[in-house]
């Protein structure tokens, strides 16, 4: 039976996503047992904001019930794609079955960089989670200080930027409907700044199901963009992450069995930046990742207002805490954010594919 190449590509992407979901779903009970066995949660709930101020509303809604729910659920999100990408690579090397060979999505031109970003940033986040649970640190609740996190994320961004600029010879930004804009060496600082900006959106990991659903929409959007642009391995990589996110979400919706924490958000944010650049979709990233931008933006606005105006703009920040303080139920905030994220993803895809 003859199948056109386009159909094979779509089947590959859907199959990878399905395998990722099933594998993640099956191993989650084991991961949960390990996290609960070693009591992988914060022993104390934070009582200070980033600027050192009080967190009245946060303590009111989050002090109880979170103390015995483990962190580290993000391990699922990066470990499964990592295992799958090498499993199908090895399978393609040691089999002559054509359709098994097609499932390989490890390629130097498309998935090496996203895989490096995912694993390196996720391991950094895992180290921070371990320190927050078992050690002491200067940052809220222990762990790496905010300054160290930013520096380390910037280092990962620098490595990616240098690789894009010098090894891949990329120095343009695509403007949808217009064309490519040459920016020369400015490509390097732009890459680093965007990676740090996307990372700041990791504050969205604050309500049951919120981060998992939001990132699932974002990576689903980039899977679609990659498919339409012909980056099949990137699309399959996004589908692998999407599958693991959906399995994570199954156990993270209220009441959450575990939280994504830094090992999830750091890896996802770094990977998202790399994929946006690889698919020439940097200018639509703020649209597709609208929820991340709004969440981090609300924190910045709150900090600046408190510093210069001596008063708050929001009852609490990030903005999902503001609505929580206003009395919105958790599930209402999460689902409405999902709706906004879905609409933003559709708009972003449409703009990127225009021209």
C-alpha positions as a LaTeX table, in Angstrom:
\begin{tabular}{lrrr}
\hline
Residue & $x$ (\AA) & $y$ (\AA) & $z$ (\AA) \\
\hline
Unk1 & 0.00 & 0.00 & 0.00 \\
Unk2 & 1.39 & 3.38 & $-1.02$ \\
Unk3 & 1.22 & 6.27 & 1.42 \\
Unk4 & 2.17 & 9.81 & 0.40 \\
Unk5 & 5.03 & 11.36 & 2.34 \\
Unk6 & 2.75 & 13.97 & 3.90 \\
Unk7 & 0.50 & 11.25 & 5.34 \\
Unk8 & 3.51 & 9.39 & 6.71 \\
Unk9 & 4.71 & 12.58 & 8.43 \\
Unk10 & 1.34 & 13.16 & 10.08 \\
Unk11 & 1.14 & 9.53 & 11.21 \\
Unk12 & 4.66 & 9.81 & 12.64 \\
Unk13 & 3.81 & 12.92 & 14.66 \\
Unk14 & 0.56 & 11.48 & 16.01 \\
Unk15 & 2.22 & 8.15 & 16.79 \\
Unk16 & 5.08 & 9.78 & 18.71 \\
Unk17 & 2.61 & 11.88 & 20.70 \\
Unk18 & 0.51 & 8.82 & 21.51 \\
Unk19 & 3.51 & 6.71 & 22.54 \\
Unk20 & 4.69 & 9.56 & 24.75 \\
Unk21 & 1.31 & 9.88 & 26.47 \\
Unk22 & 0.96 & 6.13 & 27.07 \\
Unk23 & 4.53 & 5.70 & 28.31 \\
Unk24 & 4.21 & 8.72 & 30.60 \\
Unk25 & 0.85 & 7.57 & 31.90 \\
Unk26 & 2.20 & 4.11 & 32.72 \\
Unk27 & 5.31 & 5.24 & 34.58 \\
Unk28 & 3.67 & 8.09 & 36.53 \\
Unk29 & 2.49 & 5.81 & 39.40 \\
Unk30 & 6.11 & 4.69 & 39.85 \\
Unk31 & 7.34 & 8.31 & 39.82 \\
Unk32 & 4.68 & 9.27 & 42.35 \\
Unk33 & 5.68 & 6.42 & 44.65 \\
Unk34 & 9.31 & 7.58 & 44.57 \\
Unk35 & 8.40 & 11.23 & 45.21 \\
Unk36 & 6.15 & 10.35 & 48.13 \\
Unk37 & 8.60 & 7.82 & 49.54 \\
Unk38 & 11.35 & 10.43 & 49.79 \\
Unk39 & 8.90 & 13.20 & 50.81 \\
Unk40 & 9.95 & 15.33 & 47.86 \\
Unk41 & 8.11 & 18.46 & 48.94 \\
Unk42 & 8.95 & 21.73 & 50.65 \\
Unk43 & 8.96 & 21.40 & 54.40 \\
Unk44 & 7.90 & 25.03 & 54.75 \\
Unk45 & 5.59 & 27.15 & 52.64 \\
Unk46 & 7.17 & 30.45 & 51.53 \\
Unk47 & 6.33 & 33.52 & 53.57 \\
Unk48 & 8.15 & 36.20 & 51.56 \\
Unk49 & 7.68 & 37.58 & 48.06 \\
Unk50 & 10.53 & 38.09 & 45.59 \\
Unk51 & 10.97 & 41.68 & 46.79 \\
Unk52 & 10.95 & 40.59 & 50.43 \\
Unk53 & 7.38 & 41.71 & 51.08 \\
Unk54 & 4.58 & 39.78 & 52.69 \\
Unk55 & 2.54 & 37.19 & 50.75 \\
Unk56 & $-0.76$ & 37.54 & 52.55 \\
Unk57 & $-3.02$ & 36.16 & 49.82 \\
Unk58 & $-0.61$ & 33.39 & 48.86 \\
Unk59 & $-0.47$ & 32.12 & 52.45 \\
Unk60 & $-4.25$ & 32.37 & 52.73 \\
Unk61 & $-4.90$ & 30.09 & 49.75 \\
Unk62 & $-1.76$ & 27.96 & 49.52 \\
Unk63 & $-0.36$ & 27.34 & 52.99 \\
Unk64 & $-2.64$ & 24.41 & 53.68 \\
Unk65 & $-2.83$ & 21.38 & 51.44 \\
Unk66 & 0.43 & 22.01 & 49.55 \\
Unk67 & 2.88 & 20.96 & 52.23 \\
Unk68 & 2.62 & 17.24 & 51.48 \\
Unk69 & 2.28 & 17.35 & 47.69 \\
Unk70 & 5.59 & 16.52 & 46.00 \\
Unk71 & 7.52 & 18.63 & 43.54 \\
Unk72 & 9.42 & 17.08 & 40.66 \\
Unk73 & 6.52 & 16.07 & 38.45 \\
Unk74 & 8.31 & 17.83 & 35.61 \\
Unk75 & 10.75 & 14.91 & 35.46 \\
Unk76 & 8.04 & 13.07 & 33.56 \\
Unk77 & 7.86 & 15.83 & 30.95 \\
Unk78 & 11.51 & 15.69 & 29.89 \\
Unk79 & 12.51 & 12.13 & 30.75 \\
Unk80 & 9.92 & 10.47 & 28.49 \\
Unk81 & 10.79 & 12.47 & 25.32 \\
Unk82 & 14.47 & 11.82 & 26.05 \\
Unk83 & 13.87 & 8.06 & 26.30 \\
Unk84 & 11.64 & 7.97 & 23.23 \\
Unk85 & 13.98 & 9.92 & 20.98 \\
Unk86 & 16.86 & 7.53 & 21.65 \\
Unk87 & 14.64 & 4.43 & 21.61 \\
Unk88 & 13.33 & 5.18 & 18.13 \\
Unk89 & 16.80 & 6.22 & 16.97 \\
Unk90 & 18.27 & 2.88 & 18.05 \\
Unk91 & 15.28 & 1.07 & 16.57 \\
Unk92 & 15.88 & 2.75 & 13.23 \\
Unk93 & 19.54 & 1.70 & 13.28 \\
Unk94 & 18.92 & $-1.97$ & 14.01 \\
Unk95 & 15.81 & $-2.72$ & 11.97 \\
Unk96 & 14.95 & $-2.93$ & 8.29 \\
Unk97 & 11.24 & $-2.31$ & 8.82 \\
Unk98 & 10.59 & 0.94 & 6.97 \\
Unk99 & 7.80 & 2.27 & 9.15 \\
Unk100 & 9.85 & 1.75 & 12.30 \\
Unk101 & 12.72 & 3.63 & 10.70 \\
Unk102 & 10.37 & 6.50 & 9.93 \\
Unk103 & 9.63 & 6.94 & 13.64 \\
Unk104 & 13.17 & 8.16 & 14.29 \\
Unk105 & 13.08 & 11.90 & 15.07 \\
Unk106 & 16.65 & 12.46 & 16.27 \\
Unk107 & 18.33 & 14.67 & 13.70 \\
Unk108 & 21.29 & 17.01 & 13.88 \\
Unk109 & 19.61 & 19.76 & 11.91 \\
Unk110 & 16.32 & 19.80 & 13.82 \\
Unk111 & 16.28 & 18.15 & 17.24 \\
Unk112 & 19.80 & 18.21 & 18.67 \\
Unk113 & 19.47 & 21.77 & 19.95 \\
Unk114 & 15.96 & 21.42 & 21.43 \\
Unk115 & 17.03 & 18.18 & 23.11 \\
Unk116 & 20.11 & 19.86 & 24.60 \\
Unk117 & 17.99 & 22.76 & 25.87 \\
Unk118 & 15.37 & 20.43 & 27.34 \\
Unk119 & 17.80 & 18.16 & 29.18 \\
Unk120 & 20.29 & 20.77 & 30.38 \\
Unk121 & 17.69 & 23.23 & 31.69 \\
Unk122 & 15.59 & 20.43 & 33.20 \\
Unk123 & 18.58 & 19.00 & 35.08 \\
Unk124 & 19.35 & 22.50 & 36.33 \\
Unk125 & 15.76 & 22.78 & 37.52 \\
Unk126 & 15.97 & 19.35 & 39.15 \\
Unk127 & 19.07 & 20.41 & 41.06 \\
Unk128 & 17.17 & 23.45 & 42.30 \\
Unk129 & 14.21 & 21.28 & 43.34 \\
Unk130 & 16.51 & 18.95 & 45.26 \\
Unk131 & 18.07 & 21.91 & 47.05 \\
Unk132 & 14.66 & 23.34 & 47.86 \\
Unk133 & 13.54 & 20.04 & 49.39 \\
Unk134 & 16.69 & 18.78 & 51.10 \\
Unk135 & 18.98 & 21.78 & 51.33 \\
Unk136 & 18.99 & 25.44 & 52.14 \\
Unk137 & 19.39 & 28.44 & 49.91 \\
Unk138 & 18.84 & 32.16 & 49.67 \\
Unk139 & 15.85 & 31.94 & 47.36 \\
Unk140 & 12.27 & 31.68 & 48.62 \\
Unk141 & 11.85 & 28.27 & 50.19 \\
Unk142 & 15.50 & 27.36 & 49.67 \\
Unk143 & 17.30 & 26.22 & 46.51 \\
Unk144 & 19.32 & 28.27 & 44.06 \\
Unk145 & 19.09 & 32.02 & 44.39 \\
Unk146 & 17.09 & 33.85 & 41.74 \\
Unk147 & 20.31 & 35.52 & 40.57 \\
Unk148 & 22.01 & 32.14 & 40.05 \\
Unk149 & 19.03 & 30.79 & 38.14 \\
Unk150 & 19.01 & 33.76 & 35.80 \\
Unk151 & 22.76 & 33.47 & 35.21 \\
Unk152 & 22.54 & 29.75 & 34.47 \\
Unk153 & 19.60 & 30.20 & 32.11 \\
Unk154 & 21.56 & 32.98 & 30.39 \\
Unk155 & 24.52 & 30.60 & 29.97 \\
Unk156 & 22.27 & 28.02 & 28.30 \\
Unk157 & 20.91 & 30.80 & 26.13 \\
Unk158 & 24.43 & 31.92 & 25.22 \\
Unk159 & 25.41 & 28.41 & 24.15 \\
Unk160 & 22.31 & 28.18 & 21.97 \\
Unk161 & 22.85 & 31.66 & 20.52 \\
Unk162 & 26.47 & 30.96 & 19.60 \\
Unk163 & 25.48 & 27.68 & 17.98 \\
Unk164 & 22.77 & 29.36 & 15.89 \\
Unk165 & 24.96 & 32.27 & 14.86 \\
Unk166 & 28.31 & 30.61 & 14.21 \\
Unk167 & 27.49 & 26.97 & 13.41 \\
Unk168 & 24.16 & 27.41 & 11.65 \\
Unk169 & 24.95 & 30.88 & 10.28 \\
Unk170 & 21.58 & 32.29 & 11.33 \\
Unk171 & 21.33 & 36.06 & 11.62 \\
Unk172 & 17.80 & 36.89 & 10.49 \\
Unk173 & 14.37 & 37.20 & 12.11 \\
Unk174 & 11.31 & 36.27 & 10.07 \\
Unk175 & 8.52 & 38.85 & 9.91 \\
Unk176 & 5.27 & 37.10 & 8.90 \\
Unk177 & 3.85 & 38.46 & 5.66 \\
Unk178 & 6.97 & 40.51 & 4.95 \\
Unk179 & 10.09 & 38.36 & 4.97 \\
Unk180 & 13.41 & 38.00 & 6.77 \\
Unk181 & 15.10 & 40.87 & 8.58 \\
Unk182 & 18.88 & 40.73 & 8.88 \\
Unk183 & 20.06 & 41.67 & 12.38 \\
Unk184 & 23.65 & 40.39 & 12.27 \\
Unk185 & 25.40 & 39.90 & 15.61 \\
Unk186 & 22.36 & 41.27 & 17.45 \\
Unk187 & 21.00 & 37.76 & 17.00 \\
Unk188 & 23.10 & 36.59 & 19.96 \\
Unk189 & 21.83 & 39.01 & 22.66 \\
Unk190 & 18.30 & 38.74 & 21.26 \\
Unk191 & 18.36 & 34.96 & 21.67 \\
Unk192 & 19.59 & 35.24 & 25.25 \\
Unk193 & 17.05 & 37.92 & 26.19 \\
Unk194 & 14.15 & 35.95 & 24.75 \\
Unk195 & 15.22 & 32.78 & 26.57 \\
Unk196 & 15.33 & 34.71 & 29.85 \\
Unk197 & 11.98 & 36.36 & 29.11 \\
Unk198 & 10.32 & 33.02 & 28.36 \\
Unk199 & 11.85 & 31.54 & 31.51 \\
Unk200 & 10.25 & 34.31 & 33.56 \\
Unk201 & 6.89 & 32.97 & 32.37 \\
Unk202 & 7.53 & 29.85 & 34.44 \\
Unk203 & 5.71 & 31.59 & 37.30 \\
Unk204 & 2.55 & 30.22 & 35.67 \\
Unk205 & 3.17 & 27.01 & 37.62 \\
Unk206 & 0.98 & 28.07 & 40.51 \\
Unk207 & $-2.43$ & 26.39 & 40.28 \\
Unk208 & $-3.42$ & 22.78 & 39.75 \\
Unk209 & $-3.46$ & 22.10 & 36.00 \\
Unk210 & $-2.63$ & 25.66 & 34.94 \\
Unk211 & 0.96 & 25.20 & 33.77 \\
Unk212 & 0.41 & 21.74 & 32.28 \\
Unk213 & $-2.54$ & 22.82 & 30.14 \\
Unk214 & $-0.91$ & 26.09 & 29.10 \\
Unk215 & 2.33 & 24.47 & 27.97 \\
Unk216 & 0.39 & 21.71 & 26.21 \\
Unk217 & $-1.40$ & 24.33 & 24.10 \\
Unk218 & 1.87 & 26.10 & 23.30 \\
Unk219 & 3.76 & 22.97 & 22.25 \\
Unk220 & 0.73 & 21.75 & 20.30 \\
Unk221 & 0.80 & 25.03 & 18.39 \\
Unk222 & 4.49 & 24.69 & 17.58 \\
Unk223 & 3.95 & 21.09 & 16.51 \\
Unk224 & 1.42 & 22.40 & 13.98 \\
Unk225 & 3.69 & 25.19 & 12.77 \\
Unk226 & 6.62 & 22.78 & 12.39 \\
Unk227 & 4.48 & 20.34 & 10.41 \\
Unk228 & 3.24 & 23.01 & 8.01 \\
Unk229 & 6.78 & 24.33 & 7.51 \\
Unk230 & 8.17 & 20.86 & 6.83 \\
Unk231 & 10.17 & 20.47 & 10.06 \\
Unk232 & 8.82 & 16.99 & 10.71 \\
Unk233 & 11.33 & 15.97 & 13.37 \\
Unk234 & 10.72 & 19.18 & 15.34 \\
Unk235 & 6.98 & 18.54 & 15.07 \\
Unk236 & 7.51 & 15.00 & 16.37 \\
Unk237 & 9.67 & 16.36 & 19.21 \\
Unk238 & 6.91 & 18.82 & 20.16 \\
Unk239 & 4.41 & 15.98 & 20.00 \\
Unk240 & 6.55 & 13.91 & 22.37 \\
Unk241 & 6.59 & 16.78 & 24.87 \\
Unk242 & 2.86 & 17.32 & 24.34 \\
Unk243 & 2.12 & 13.66 & 25.07 \\
Unk244 & 4.07 & 13.73 & 28.31 \\
Unk245 & 2.41 & 17.03 & 29.28 \\
Unk246 & $-1.05$ & 15.54 & 28.80 \\
Unk247 & $-0.13$ & 12.55 & 30.97 \\
Unk248 & 1.27 & 14.91 & 33.57 \\
Unk249 & $-1.93$ & 16.96 & 33.39 \\
Unk250 & $-4.00$ & 13.84 & 34.06 \\
Unk251 & $-2.41$ & 13.63 & 37.51 \\
Unk252 & $-2.04$ & 17.39 & 38.02 \\
Unk253 & $-5.64$ & 18.52 & 37.62 \\
Unk254 & $-7.40$ & 19.27 & 40.94 \\
Unk255 & $-6.60$ & 17.78 & 43.33 \\
Unk256 & $-2.99$ & 17.63 & 42.10 \\
Unk257 & $-0.94$ & 14.55 & 42.89 \\
Unk258 & 2.31 & 16.43 & 42.21 \\
Unk259 & 3.61 & 19.73 & 40.88 \\
Unk260 & 5.70 & 20.45 & 37.81 \\
Unk261 & 8.23 & 22.63 & 39.69 \\
Unk262 & 11.50 & 23.96 & 38.29 \\
Unk263 & 12.62 & 20.76 & 36.58 \\
Unk264 & 9.58 & 21.11 & 34.35 \\
Unk265 & 9.26 & 24.85 & 33.81 \\
Unk266 & 12.97 & 25.50 & 33.20 \\
Unk267 & 13.26 & 22.74 & 30.62 \\
Unk268 & 10.05 & 23.67 & 28.83 \\
Unk269 & 10.86 & 27.38 & 28.67 \\
Unk270 & 14.38 & 26.81 & 27.33 \\
Unk271 & 13.13 & 24.30 & 24.75 \\
Unk272 & 10.33 & 26.61 & 23.68 \\
Unk273 & 12.83 & 29.37 & 22.95 \\
Unk274 & 15.01 & 27.12 & 20.80 \\
Unk275 & 12.04 & 25.76 & 18.85 \\
Unk276 & 10.72 & 29.27 & 18.23 \\
Unk277 & 14.06 & 30.25 & 16.68 \\
Unk278 & 14.44 & 27.01 & 14.71 \\
Unk279 & 11.01 & 27.51 & 13.13 \\
Unk280 & 11.56 & 31.25 & 12.54 \\
Unk281 & 8.58 & 31.96 & 14.79 \\
Unk282 & 10.15 & 34.34 & 17.29 \\
Unk283 & 7.78 & 37.22 & 16.54 \\
Unk284 & 4.68 & 35.08 & 17.15 \\
Unk285 & 6.09 & 33.55 & 20.33 \\
Unk286 & 4.57 & 36.33 & 22.51 \\
Unk287 & 1.17 & 35.53 & 20.95 \\
Unk288 & 1.33 & 31.74 & 21.20 \\
Unk289 & 2.89 & 32.07 & 24.65 \\
Unk290 & 0.52 & 34.86 & 25.68 \\
Unk291 & $-0.23$ & 33.28 & 29.05 \\
Unk292 & 3.48 & 33.13 & 29.92 \\
Unk293 & 3.93 & 36.76 & 28.90 \\
Unk294 & 0.93 & 37.95 & 30.92 \\
Unk295 & 2.01 & 35.99 & 33.98 \\
Unk296 & 5.59 & 37.31 & 33.98 \\
Unk297 & 4.43 & 40.79 & 32.97 \\
Unk298 & 2.09 & 40.98 & 35.95 \\
Unk299 & 5.00 & 40.21 & 38.29 \\
Unk300 & 7.17 & 42.92 & 36.70 \\
Unk301 & 4.36 & 45.49 & 36.83 \\
Unk302 & 3.66 & 44.65 & 40.47 \\
Unk303 & 7.32 & 44.98 & 41.48 \\
Unk304 & 7.78 & 48.29 & 39.63 \\
Unk305 & 4.57 & 49.72 & 41.05 \\
Unk306 & 5.50 & 48.77 & 44.61 \\
Unk307 & 8.96 & 50.26 & 44.18 \\
Unk308 & 8.06 & 53.56 & 42.53 \\
Unk309 & 4.40 & 54.11 & 43.48 \\
Unk310 & 4.50 & 52.40 & 46.88 \\
Unk311 & 1.30 & 50.53 & 46.11 \\
Unk312 & 0.11 & 47.41 & 44.32 \\
Unk313 & $-1.58$ & 47.15 & 40.94 \\
Unk314 & $-2.84$ & 43.62 & 41.64 \\
Unk315 & $-4.03$ & 42.09 & 44.89 \\
Unk316 & $-1.30$ & 39.50 & 44.36 \\
Unk317 & 1.02 & 38.44 & 41.55 \\
Unk318 & 1.40 & 36.51 & 39.26 \\
Unk319 & $-1.98$ & 37.45 & 37.90 \\
Unk320 & $-3.62$ & 34.07 & 38.57 \\
Unk321 & $-3.15$ & 34.83 & 42.28 \\
Unk322 & $-4.90$ & 38.16 & 41.76 \\
Unk323 & $-8.03$ & 36.41 & 40.52 \\
Unk324 & $-7.71$ & 33.86 & 43.28 \\
Unk325 & $-7.61$ & 36.70 & 45.82 \\
Unk326 & $-10.74$ & 38.14 & 44.21 \\
Unk327 & $-12.55$ & 34.93 & 45.02 \\
Unk328 & $-12.43$ & 33.03 & 41.72 \\
Unk329 & $-12.32$ & 29.23 & 42.26 \\
Unk330 & $-9.12$ & 27.47 & 41.15 \\
Unk331 & $-10.84$ & 25.54 & 38.38 \\
Unk332 & $-12.45$ & 28.69 & 36.94 \\
Unk333 & $-9.09$ & 30.49 & 36.71 \\
Unk334 & $-7.40$ & 27.47 & 35.14 \\
Unk335 & $-10.09$ & 26.78 & 32.56 \\
Unk336 & $-10.47$ & 30.39 & 31.53 \\
Unk337 & $-6.71$ & 30.68 & 31.13 \\
Unk338 & $-6.80$ & 27.54 & 28.98 \\
Unk339 & $-9.45$ & 29.14 & 26.75 \\
Unk340 & $-7.35$ & 32.28 & 26.35 \\
Unk341 & $-4.28$ & 30.15 & 25.63 \\
Unk342 & $-6.12$ & 28.14 & 22.97 \\
Unk343 & $-7.35$ & 31.27 & 21.17 \\
Unk344 & $-3.87$ & 32.84 & 21.36 \\
Unk345 & $-2.31$ & 29.66 & 19.93 \\
Unk346 & $-4.73$ & 29.66 & 16.98 \\
Unk347 & $-4.05$ & 33.34 & 16.26 \\
Unk348 & $-0.29$ & 32.78 & 16.52 \\
Unk349 & $-0.35$ & 29.84 & 14.12 \\
Unk350 & $-2.44$ & 31.81 & 11.63 \\
Unk351 & $-0.08$ & 34.80 & 11.70 \\
Unk352 & 3.04 & 32.63 & 11.38 \\
Unk353 & 1.71 & 30.72 & 8.39 \\
Unk354 & 0.68 & 33.93 & 6.65 \\
Unk355 & 3.38 & 34.32 & 4.06 \\
\hline
\end{tabular}
